[in-house]
Structure formats: structure tokens, C-alpha cells
Amino acid sequence: MPAMFIRVDIKDSVQDDPALCKQLVEVCPVDIFSVDDAGHVGTVEDNLDECTLCDLCIDAAGPDQVNVVKLYRQ
């Protein structure tokens, strides 16, 4: 099922930093990120709506490397 509340955009440049890919997996309290066999980070679609908007992934990645996009109006 596609996420209803958020979308996480990951810049392609993040894939060039294996340590950052691993760090994104480690910092997320709800397991939104995963690293594949090639060492690239992606999102776990089933977990996206569990996001707490804590910004830990944004803080870990640095400016504009990871963006959490709200798909709803407040």
C-alpha cells in the first residue's frame, strides 16, 4: 500500500556515501530506511506512515540530502 501521509526523497548523492546510508538506517526509530545488497539506501514503503517527523534522518544527512514531504494539509 502506498504511503498516505509522507514521502521521503533521498538525493542520489547520498548513495555515494556508504557510511551515511548505514547511518540513516541506524537513526530512524521506525525503520523507514533500508540498505540493499549494493549498499544503496532506500525506503521501506510499509513503514513510511509510521514516521514521527523527528528529523533525525535530516539531521544525519545534512542540508537537502533527505527531505520528508508531507502529503496532507495541516
HTML snippet that shows the backbone in 3Dmol.js (N, CA, C, O; Angstrom):
<script src="https://3Dmol.org/build/3Dmol-min.js"></script>
<div id="view" style="width:600px;height:400px;position:relative"></div>
<script>
const pdb = `
ATOM      1  N   MET A   1       0.856  -1.175   0.000  1.00  0.00           N
ATOM      2  CA  MET A   1       0.000   0.000   0.000  1.00  0.00           C
ATOM      3  C   MET A   1       0.904   1.241   0.000  1.00  0.00           C
ATOM      4  O   MET A   1       1.836   1.317   0.800  1.00  0.00           O
ATOM      5  N   PRO A   2       0.644   2.206  -0.878  1.00  0.00           N
ATOM      6  CA  PRO A   2       1.459   3.416  -0.897  1.00  0.00           C
ATOM      7  C   PRO A   2       1.234   4.260   0.355  1.00  0.00           C
ATOM      8  O   PRO A   2       0.163   4.240   0.963  1.00  0.00           O
ATOM      9  N   ALA A   3       2.273   4.998   0.717  1.00  0.00           N
ATOM     10  CA  ALA A   3       2.186   5.869   1.888  1.00  0.00           C
ATOM     11  C   ALA A   3       1.103   6.920   1.691  1.00  0.00           C
ATOM     12  O   ALA A   3       0.921   7.447   0.593  1.00  0.00           O
ATOM     13  N   MET A   4       0.391   7.215   2.766  1.00  0.00           N
ATOM     14  CA  MET A   4      -0.683   8.197   2.689  1.00  0.00           C
ATOM     15  C   MET A   4      -0.291   9.541   3.282  1.00  0.00           C
ATOM     16  O   MET A   4      -0.878  10.565   2.934  1.00  0.00           O
ATOM     17  N   PHE A   5       0.699   9.551   4.176  1.00  0.00           N
ATOM     18  CA  PHE A   5       0.983  10.756   4.925  1.00  0.00           C
ATOM     19  C   PHE A   5       2.274  11.458   4.526  1.00  0.00           C
ATOM     20  O   PHE A   5       2.338  12.688   4.519  1.00  0.00           O
ATOM     21  N   ILE A   6       3.299  10.685   4.194  1.00  0.00           N
ATOM     22  CA  ILE A   6       4.576  11.300   3.830  1.00  0.00           C
ATOM     23  C   ILE A   6       5.214  10.586   2.649  1.00  0.00           C
ATOM     24  O   ILE A   6       4.844   9.472   2.278  1.00  0.00           O
ATOM     25  N   ARG A   7       6.190  11.280   2.077  1.00  0.00           N
ATOM     26  CA  ARG A   7       7.091  10.719   1.076  1.00  0.00           C
ATOM     27  C   ARG A   7       8.491  11.138   1.523  1.00  0.00           C
ATOM     28  O   ARG A   7       8.681  12.266   1.980  1.00  0.00           O
ATOM     29  N   VAL A   8       9.460  10.251   1.396  1.00  0.00           N
ATOM     30  CA  VAL A   8      10.832  10.585   1.738  1.00  0.00           C
ATOM     31  C   VAL A   8      11.643  10.612   0.450  1.00  0.00           C
ATOM     32  O   VAL A   8      11.729   9.616  -0.268  1.00  0.00           O
ATOM     33  N   ASP A   9      12.234  11.768   0.171  1.00  0.00           N
ATOM     34  CA  ASP A   9      13.083  11.935  -1.002  1.00  0.00           C
ATOM     35  C   ASP A   9      14.540  11.873  -0.566  1.00  0.00           C
ATOM     36  O   ASP A   9      14.954  12.590   0.345  1.00  0.00           O
ATOM     37  N   ILE A  10      15.312  11.016  -1.218  1.00  0.00           N
ATOM     38  CA  ILE A  10      16.730  10.848  -0.920  1.00  0.00           C
ATOM     39  C   ILE A  10      17.518  11.265  -2.167  1.00  0.00           C
ATOM     40  O   ILE A  10      17.317  10.710  -3.247  1.00  0.00           O
ATOM     41  N   LYS A  11      18.403  12.231  -2.012  1.00  0.00           N
ATOM     42  CA  LYS A  11      19.228  12.684  -3.143  1.00  0.00           C
ATOM     43  C   LYS A  11      20.140  11.551  -3.603  1.00  0.00           C
ATOM     44  O   LYS A  11      20.596  10.739  -2.799  1.00  0.00           O
ATOM     45  N   ASP A  12      20.397  11.510  -4.902  1.00  0.00           N
ATOM     46  CA  ASP A  12      21.266  10.483  -5.460  1.00  0.00           C
ATOM     47  C   ASP A  12      22.661  10.518  -4.840  1.00  0.00           C
ATOM     48  O   ASP A  12      23.304   9.476  -4.714  1.00  0.00           O
ATOM     49  N   SER A  13      23.133  11.691  -4.455  1.00  0.00           N
ATOM     50  CA  SER A  13      24.479  11.820  -3.890  1.00  0.00           C
ATOM     51  C   SER A  13      24.641  11.055  -2.576  1.00  0.00           C
ATOM     52  O   SER A  13      25.763  10.710  -2.203  1.00  0.00           O
ATOM     53  N   VAL A  14      23.560  10.790  -1.882  1.00  0.00           N
ATOM     54  CA  VAL A  14      23.624  10.016  -0.634  1.00  0.00           C
ATOM     55  C   VAL A  14      24.146   8.611  -0.924  1.00  0.00           C
ATOM     56  O   VAL A  14      24.845   8.025  -0.097  1.00  0.00           O
ATOM     57  N   GLN A  15      23.814   8.070  -2.089  1.00  0.00           N
ATOM     58  CA  GLN A  15      24.215   6.707  -2.442  1.00  0.00           C
ATOM     59  C   GLN A  15      25.730   6.564  -2.559  1.00  0.00           C
ATOM     60  O   GLN A  15      26.250   5.451  -2.482  1.00  0.00           O
ATOM     61  N   ASP A  16      26.442   7.670  -2.742  1.00  0.00           N
ATOM     62  CA  ASP A  16      27.901   7.644  -2.865  1.00  0.00           C
ATOM     63  C   ASP A  16      28.606   7.573  -1.515  1.00  0.00           C
ATOM     64  O   ASP A  16      29.834   7.503  -1.461  1.00  0.00           O
ATOM     65  N   ASP A  17      27.838   7.590  -0.425  1.00  0.00           N
ATOM     66  CA  ASP A  17      28.403   7.603   0.924  1.00  0.00           C
ATOM     67  C   ASP A  17      27.848   6.420   1.716  1.00  0.00           C
ATOM     68  O   ASP A  17      26.811   6.544   2.367  1.00  0.00           O
ATOM     69  N   PRO A  18      28.534   5.268   1.666  1.00  0.00           N
ATOM     70  CA  PRO A  18      28.036   4.076   2.354  1.00  0.00           C
ATOM     71  C   PRO A  18      27.838   4.284   3.855  1.00  0.00           C
ATOM     72  O   PRO A  18      26.910   3.725   4.440  1.00  0.00           O
ATOM     73  N   ALA A  19      28.695   5.079   4.477  1.00  0.00           N
ATOM     74  CA  ALA A  19      28.551   5.331   5.916  1.00  0.00           C
ATOM     75  C   ALA A  19      27.263   6.090   6.203  1.00  0.00           C
ATOM     76  O   ALA A  19      26.588   5.809   7.193  1.00  0.00           O
ATOM     77  N   LEU A  20      26.914   7.042   5.355  1.00  0.00           N
ATOM     78  CA  LEU A  20      25.674   7.800   5.527  1.00  0.00           C
ATOM     79  C   LEU A  20      24.468   6.902   5.294  1.00  0.00           C
ATOM     80  O   LEU A  20      23.486   6.989   6.031  1.00  0.00           O
ATOM     81  N   CYS A  21      24.523   6.048   4.293  1.00  0.00           N
ATOM     82  CA  CYS A  21      23.419   5.115   4.037  1.00  0.00           C
ATOM     83  C   CYS A  21      23.163   4.268   5.282  1.00  0.00           C
ATOM     84  O   CYS A  21      22.016   4.098   5.696  1.00  0.00           O
ATOM     85  N   LYS A  22      24.224   3.741   5.872  1.00  0.00           N
ATOM     86  CA  LYS A  22      24.099   2.931   7.082  1.00  0.00           C
ATOM     87  C   LYS A  22      23.573   3.766   8.245  1.00  0.00           C
ATOM     88  O   LYS A  22      22.750   3.295   9.030  1.00  0.00           O
ATOM     89  N   GLN A  23      24.049   5.007   8.356  1.00  0.00           N
ATOM     90  CA  GLN A  23      23.623   5.875   9.453  1.00  0.00           C
ATOM     91  C   GLN A  23      22.132   6.179   9.376  1.00  0.00           C
ATOM     92  O   GLN A  23      21.466   6.242  10.409  1.00  0.00           O
ATOM     93  N   LEU A  24      21.600   6.368   8.180  1.00  0.00           N
ATOM     94  CA  LEU A  24      20.169   6.631   8.034  1.00  0.00           C
ATOM     95  C   LEU A  24      19.348   5.472   8.581  1.00  0.00           C
ATOM     96  O   LEU A  24      18.329   5.679   9.240  1.00  0.00           O
ATOM     97  N   VAL A  25      19.793   4.261   8.306  1.00  0.00           N
ATOM     98  CA  VAL A  25      19.102   3.078   8.832  1.00  0.00           C
ATOM     99  C   VAL A  25      19.163   3.073  10.357  1.00  0.00           C
ATOM    100  O   VAL A  25      18.176   2.762  11.023  1.00  0.00           O
ATOM    101  N   GLU A  26      20.306   3.415  10.895  1.00  0.00           N
ATOM    102  CA  GLU A  26      20.508   3.353  12.347  1.00  0.00           C
ATOM    103  C   GLU A  26      19.747   4.433  13.111  1.00  0.00           C
ATOM    104  O   GLU A  26      19.272   4.177  14.217  1.00  0.00           O
ATOM    105  N   VAL A  27      19.620   5.636  12.543  1.00  0.00           N
ATOM    106  CA  VAL A  27      18.999   6.727  13.304  1.00  0.00           C
ATOM    107  C   VAL A  27      17.481   6.699  13.291  1.00  0.00           C
ATOM    108  O   VAL A  27      16.854   7.278  14.178  1.00  0.00           O
ATOM    109  N   CYS A  28      16.878   6.047  12.319  1.00  0.00           N
ATOM    110  CA  CYS A  28      15.419   6.083  12.193  1.00  0.00           C
ATOM    111  C   CYS A  28      14.757   5.175  13.239  1.00  0.00           C
ATOM    112  O   CYS A  28      14.987   3.965  13.245  1.00  0.00           O
ATOM    113  N   PRO A  29      13.943   5.753  14.115  1.00  0.00           N
ATOM    114  CA  PRO A  29      13.307   4.948  15.167  1.00  0.00           C
ATOM    115  C   PRO A  29      12.187   4.035  14.665  1.00  0.00           C
ATOM    116  O   PRO A  29      11.736   3.156  15.399  1.00  0.00           O
ATOM    117  N   VAL A  30      11.734   4.233  13.425  1.00  0.00           N
ATOM    118  CA  VAL A  30      10.622   3.419  12.918  1.00  0.00           C
ATOM    119  C   VAL A  30      10.992   2.657  11.641  1.00  0.00           C
ATOM    120  O   VAL A  30      10.112   2.237  10.888  1.00  0.00           O
ATOM    121  N   ASP A  31      12.273   2.483  11.405  1.00  0.00           N
ATOM    122  CA  ASP A  31      12.779   1.623  10.322  1.00  0.00           C
ATOM    123  C   ASP A  31      12.263   1.994   8.934  1.00  0.00           C
ATOM    124  O   ASP A  31      11.833   1.130   8.169  1.00  0.00           O
ATOM    125  N   ILE A  32      12.310   3.272   8.622  1.00  0.00           N
ATOM    126  CA  ILE A  32      11.883   3.723   7.297  1.00  0.00           C
ATOM    127  C   ILE A  32      12.937   3.422   6.233  1.00  0.00           C
ATOM    128  O   ILE A  32      12.604   3.239   5.062  1.00  0.00           O
ATOM    129  N   PHE A  33      14.202   3.371   6.637  1.00  0.00           N
ATOM    130  CA  PHE A  33      15.291   3.182   5.681  1.00  0.00           C
ATOM    131  C   PHE A  33      15.826   1.761   5.721  1.00  0.00           C
ATOM    132  O   PHE A  33      15.815   1.101   6.760  1.00  0.00           O
ATOM    133  N   SER A  34      16.294   1.306   4.563  1.00  0.00           N
ATOM    134  CA  SER A  34      16.969   0.015   4.465  1.00  0.00           C
ATOM    135  C   SER A  34      18.089   0.157   3.445  1.00  0.00           C
ATOM    136  O   SER A  34      18.031   1.004   2.554  1.00  0.00           O
ATOM    137  N   VAL A  35      19.106  -0.682   3.590  1.00  0.00           N
ATOM    138  CA  VAL A  35      20.232  -0.697   2.657  1.00  0.00           C
ATOM    139  C   VAL A  35      20.178  -2.017   1.901  1.00  0.00           C
ATOM    140  O   VAL A  35      20.060  -3.085   2.502  1.00  0.00           O
ATOM    141  N   ASP A  36      20.266  -1.934   0.566  1.00  0.00           N
ATOM    142  CA  ASP A  36      20.203  -3.149  -0.245  1.00  0.00           C
ATOM    143  C   ASP A  36      21.593  -3.797  -0.349  1.00  0.00           C
ATOM    144  O   ASP A  36      22.560  -3.302   0.230  1.00  0.00           O
ATOM    145  N   ASP A  37      21.679  -4.892  -1.083  1.00  0.00           N
ATOM    146  CA  ASP A  37      22.928  -5.639  -1.220  1.00  0.00           C
ATOM    147  C   ASP A  37      24.033  -4.821  -1.878  1.00  0.00           C
ATOM    148  O   ASP A  37      25.214  -5.097  -1.668  1.00  0.00           O
ATOM    149  N   ALA A  38      23.666  -3.821  -2.668  1.00  0.00           N
ATOM    150  CA  ALA A  38      24.649  -2.962  -3.329  1.00  0.00           C
ATOM    151  C   ALA A  38      25.105  -1.814  -2.420  1.00  0.00           C
ATOM    152  O   ALA A  38      25.980  -1.031  -2.790  1.00  0.00           O
ATOM    153  N   GLY A  39      24.503  -1.721  -1.225  1.00  0.00           N
ATOM    154  CA  GLY A  39      24.884  -0.662  -0.299  1.00  0.00           C
ATOM    155  C   GLY A  39      24.119   0.627  -0.478  1.00  0.00           C
ATOM    156  O   GLY A  39      24.476   1.645   0.114  1.00  0.00           O
ATOM    157  N   HIS A  40      23.066   0.603  -1.287  1.00  0.00           N
ATOM    158  CA  HIS A  40      22.253   1.796  -1.525  1.00  0.00           C
ATOM    159  C   HIS A  40      21.085   1.851  -0.548  1.00  0.00           C
ATOM    160  O   HIS A  40      20.468   0.834  -0.231  1.00  0.00           O
ATOM    161  N   VAL A  41      20.801   3.047  -0.085  1.00  0.00           N
ATOM    162  CA  VAL A  41      19.717   3.227   0.868  1.00  0.00           C
ATOM    163  C   VAL A  41      18.415   3.517   0.125  1.00  0.00           C
ATOM    164  O   VAL A  41      18.403   4.203  -0.897  1.00  0.00           O
ATOM    165  N   GLY A  42      17.349   2.993   0.649  1.00  0.00           N
ATOM    166  CA  GLY A  42      16.013   3.250   0.108  1.00  0.00           C
ATOM    167  C   GLY A  42      15.028   3.289   1.256  1.00  0.00           C
ATOM    168  O   GLY A  42      15.413   3.214   2.423  1.00  0.00           O
ATOM    169  N   THR A  43      13.771   3.404   0.925  1.00  0.00           N
ATOM    170  CA  THR A  43      12.747   3.448   1.965  1.00  0.00           C
ATOM    171  C   THR A  43      11.953   2.142   1.978  1.00  0.00           C
ATOM    172  O   THR A  43      11.828   1.454   0.965  1.00  0.00           O
ATOM    173  N   VAL A  44      11.430   1.833   3.144  1.00  0.00           N
ATOM    174  CA  VAL A  44      10.545   0.677   3.322  1.00  0.00           C
ATOM    175  C   VAL A  44       9.125   1.237   3.253  1.00  0.00           C
ATOM    176  O   VAL A  44       8.642   1.844   4.208  1.00  0.00           O
ATOM    177  N   GLU A  45       8.474   1.031   2.132  1.00  0.00           N
ATOM    178  CA  GLU A  45       7.157   1.623   1.881  1.00  0.00           C
ATOM    179  C   GLU A  45       6.154   1.338   2.997  1.00  0.00           C
ATOM    180  O   GLU A  45       5.383   2.218   3.380  1.00  0.00           O
ATOM    181  N   ASP A  46       6.163   0.125   3.513  1.00  0.00           N
ATOM    182  CA  ASP A  46       5.196  -0.247   4.554  1.00  0.00           C
ATOM    183  C   ASP A  46       5.399   0.522   5.856  1.00  0.00           C
ATOM    184  O   ASP A  46       4.490   0.586   6.683  1.00  0.00           O
ATOM    185  N   ASN A  47       6.571   1.101   6.044  1.00  0.00           N
ATOM    186  CA  ASN A  47       6.871   1.801   7.288  1.00  0.00           C
ATOM    187  C   ASN A  47       6.748   3.319   7.179  1.00  0.00           C
ATOM    188  O   ASN A  47       6.821   4.011   8.195  1.00  0.00           O
ATOM    189  N   LEU A  48       6.564   3.845   5.989  1.00  0.00           N
ATOM    190  CA  LEU A  48       6.566   5.302   5.816  1.00  0.00           C
ATOM    191  C   LEU A  48       5.539   6.017   6.685  1.00  0.00           C
ATOM    192  O   LEU A  48       5.828   7.076   7.242  1.00  0.00           O
ATOM    193  N   ASP A  49       4.360   5.454   6.804  1.00  0.00           N
ATOM    194  CA  ASP A  49       3.326   6.133   7.583  1.00  0.00           C
ATOM    195  C   ASP A  49       3.546   6.031   9.092  1.00  0.00           C
ATOM    196  O   ASP A  49       2.752   6.554   9.874  1.00  0.00           O
ATOM    197  N   GLU A  50       4.616   5.362   9.497  1.00  0.00           N
ATOM    198  CA  GLU A  50       4.988   5.304  10.914  1.00  0.00           C
ATOM    199  C   GLU A  50       5.894   6.482  11.296  1.00  0.00           C
ATOM    200  O   GLU A  50       6.217   6.661  12.470  1.00  0.00           O
ATOM    201  N   CYS A  51       6.293   7.267  10.325  1.00  0.00           N
ATOM    202  CA  CYS A  51       7.221   8.382  10.563  1.00  0.00           C
ATOM    203  C   CYS A  51       6.682   9.306  11.652  1.00  0.00           C
ATOM    204  O   CYS A  51       5.511   9.685  11.643  1.00  0.00           O
ATOM    205  N   THR A  52       7.564   9.660  12.592  1.00  0.00           N
ATOM    206  CA  THR A  52       7.197  10.556  13.681  1.00  0.00           C
ATOM    207  C   THR A  52       7.626  11.996  13.421  1.00  0.00           C
ATOM    208  O   THR A  52       7.467  12.860  14.284  1.00  0.00           O
ATOM    209  N   LEU A  53       8.166  12.253  12.239  1.00  0.00           N
ATOM    210  CA  LEU A  53       8.656  13.586  11.867  1.00  0.00           C
ATOM    211  C   LEU A  53       9.709  14.093  12.850  1.00  0.00           C
ATOM    212  O   LEU A  53       9.733  15.276  13.190  1.00  0.00           O
ATOM    213  N   CYS A  54      10.576  13.193  13.301  1.00  0.00           N
ATOM    214  CA  CYS A  54      11.591  13.536  14.300  1.00  0.00           C
ATOM    215  C   CYS A  54      12.778  14.294  13.709  1.00  0.00           C
ATOM    216  O   CYS A  54      13.529  14.927  14.450  1.00  0.00           O
ATOM    217  N   ASP A  55      12.959  14.241  12.396  1.00  0.00           N
ATOM    218  CA  ASP A  55      14.049  14.913  11.681  1.00  0.00           C
ATOM    219  C   ASP A  55      15.424  14.307  11.931  1.00  0.00           C
ATOM    220  O   ASP A  55      16.421  14.910  11.533  1.00  0.00           O
ATOM    221  N   LEU A  56      15.525  13.154  12.567  1.00  0.00           N
ATOM    222  CA  LEU A  56      16.825  12.545  12.793  1.00  0.00           C
ATOM    223  C   LEU A  56      17.518  12.202  11.477  1.00  0.00           C
ATOM    224  O   LEU A  56      18.738  12.331  11.372  1.00  0.00           O
ATOM    225  N   CYS A  57      16.767  11.772  10.485  1.00  0.00           N
ATOM    226  CA  CYS A  57      17.361  11.454   9.181  1.00  0.00           C
ATOM    227  C   CYS A  57      17.875  12.719   8.491  1.00  0.00           C
ATOM    228  O   CYS A  57      18.935  12.707   7.865  1.00  0.00           O
ATOM    229  N   ILE A  58      17.127  13.786   8.609  1.00  0.00           N
ATOM    230  CA  ILE A  58      17.531  15.064   8.005  1.00  0.00           C
ATOM    231  C   ILE A  58      18.779  15.591   8.700  1.00  0.00           C
ATOM    232  O   ILE A  58      19.696  16.085   8.044  1.00  0.00           O
ATOM    233  N   ASP A  59      18.817  15.489  10.017  1.00  0.00           N
ATOM    234  CA  ASP A  59      19.995  15.929  10.774  1.00  0.00           C
ATOM    235  C   ASP A  59      21.222  15.094  10.412  1.00  0.00           C
ATOM    236  O   ASP A  59      22.323  15.632  10.298  1.00  0.00           O
ATOM    237  N   ALA A  60      21.044  13.793  10.233  1.00  0.00           N
ATOM    238  CA  ALA A  60      22.158  12.897   9.918  1.00  0.00           C
ATOM    239  C   ALA A  60      22.704  13.139   8.517  1.00  0.00           C
ATOM    240  O   ALA A  60      23.915  13.078   8.300  1.00  0.00           O
ATOM    241  N   ALA A  61      21.826  13.410   7.577  1.00  0.00           N
ATOM    242  CA  ALA A  61      22.238  13.527   6.181  1.00  0.00           C
ATOM    243  C   ALA A  61      22.785  14.897   5.818  1.00  0.00           C
ATOM    244  O   ALA A  61      23.587  15.021   4.892  1.00  0.00           O
ATOM    245  N   GLY A  62      22.368  15.903   6.523  1.00  0.00           N
ATOM    246  CA  GLY A  62      22.799  17.249   6.167  1.00  0.00           C
ATOM    247  C   GLY A  62      21.774  17.927   5.275  1.00  0.00           C
ATOM    248  O   GLY A  62      20.800  17.310   4.842  1.00  0.00           O
ATOM    249  N   PRO A  63      22.006  19.213   5.007  1.00  0.00           N
ATOM    250  CA  PRO A  63      21.027  20.020   4.267  1.00  0.00           C
ATOM    251  C   PRO A  63      20.670  19.443   2.892  1.00  0.00           C
ATOM    252  O   PRO A  63      21.546  19.137   2.084  1.00  0.00           O
ATOM    253  N   ASP A  64      19.390  19.305   2.654  1.00  0.00           N
ATOM    254  CA  ASP A  64      18.828  18.937   1.348  1.00  0.00           C
ATOM    255  C   ASP A  64      19.228  17.567   0.820  1.00  0.00           C
ATOM    256  O   ASP A  64      19.048  17.301  -0.368  1.00  0.00           O
ATOM    257  N   GLN A  65      19.761  16.692   1.659  1.00  0.00           N
ATOM    258  CA  GLN A  65      20.103  15.342   1.212  1.00  0.00           C
ATOM    259  C   GLN A  65      18.929  14.381   1.381  1.00  0.00           C
ATOM    260  O   GLN A  65      18.732  13.475   0.572  1.00  0.00           O
ATOM    261  N   VAL A  66      18.162  14.591   2.433  1.00  0.00           N
ATOM    262  CA  VAL A  66      16.949  13.812   2.695  1.00  0.00           C
ATOM    263  C   VAL A  66      15.841  14.809   3.019  1.00  0.00           C
ATOM    264  O   VAL A  66      16.024  15.705   3.844  1.00  0.00           O
ATOM    265  N   ASN A  67      14.705  14.648   2.372  1.00  0.00           N
ATOM    266  CA  ASN A  67      13.560  15.519   2.631  1.00  0.00           C
ATOM    267  C   ASN A  67      12.335  14.667   2.926  1.00  0.00           C
ATOM    268  O   ASN A  67      12.037  13.715   2.205  1.00  0.00           O
ATOM    269  N   VAL A  68      11.635  15.021   3.987  1.00  0.00           N
ATOM    270  CA  VAL A  68      10.376  14.375   4.323  1.00  0.00           C
ATOM    271  C   VAL A  68       9.272  15.306   3.849  1.00  0.00           C
ATOM    272  O   VAL A  68       9.130  16.426   4.339  1.00  0.00           O
ATOM    273  N   VAL A  69       8.501  14.829   2.899  1.00  0.00           N
ATOM    274  CA  VAL A  69       7.455  15.636   2.275  1.00  0.00           C
ATOM    275  C   VAL A  69       6.105  15.189   2.820  1.00  0.00           C
ATOM    276  O   VAL A  69       5.722  14.029   2.672  1.00  0.00           O
ATOM    277  N   LYS A  70       5.396  16.104   3.444  1.00  0.00           N
ATOM    278  CA  LYS A  70       4.058  15.809   3.966  1.00  0.00           C
ATOM    279  C   LYS A  70       3.065  15.794   2.796  1.00  0.00           C
ATOM    280  O   LYS A  70       3.027  16.720   1.987  1.00  0.00           O
ATOM    281  N   LEU A  71       2.281  14.747   2.726  1.00  0.00           N
ATOM    282  CA  LEU A  71       1.312  14.579   1.641  1.00  0.00           C
ATOM    283  C   LEU A  71      -0.099  14.978   2.061  1.00  0.00           C
ATOM    284  O   LEU A  71      -1.078  14.584   1.427  1.00  0.00           O
ATOM    285  N   TYR A  72      -0.195  15.754   3.124  1.00  0.00           N
ATOM    286  CA  TYR A  72      -1.506  16.168   3.637  1.00  0.00           C
ATOM    287  C   TYR A  72      -1.445  17.629   4.038  1.00  0.00           C
ATOM    288  O   TYR A  72      -0.365  18.205   4.174  1.00  0.00           O
ATOM    289  N   ARG A  73      -2.590  18.208   4.222  1.00  0.00           N
ATOM    290  CA  ARG A  73      -2.655  19.596   4.683  1.00  0.00           C
ATOM    291  C   ARG A  73      -2.903  19.604   6.181  1.00  0.00           C
ATOM    292  O   ARG A  73      -3.613  18.751   6.712  1.00  0.00           O
ATOM    293  N   GLN A  74      -2.306  20.583   6.855  1.00  0.00           N
ATOM    294  CA  GLN A  74      -2.498  20.682   8.304  1.00  0.00           C
ATOM    295  C   GLN A  74      -3.680  21.557   8.602  1.00  0.00           C
ATOM    296  O   GLN A  74      -4.012  21.770   9.768  1.00  0.00           O
TER     297      GLN A  74
END
`;
const viewer = $3Dmol.createViewer("view");
viewer.addModel(pdb, "pdb");
viewer.setStyle({}, {cartoon: {color: "spectrum"}});
viewer.zoomTo();
viewer.render();
</script>
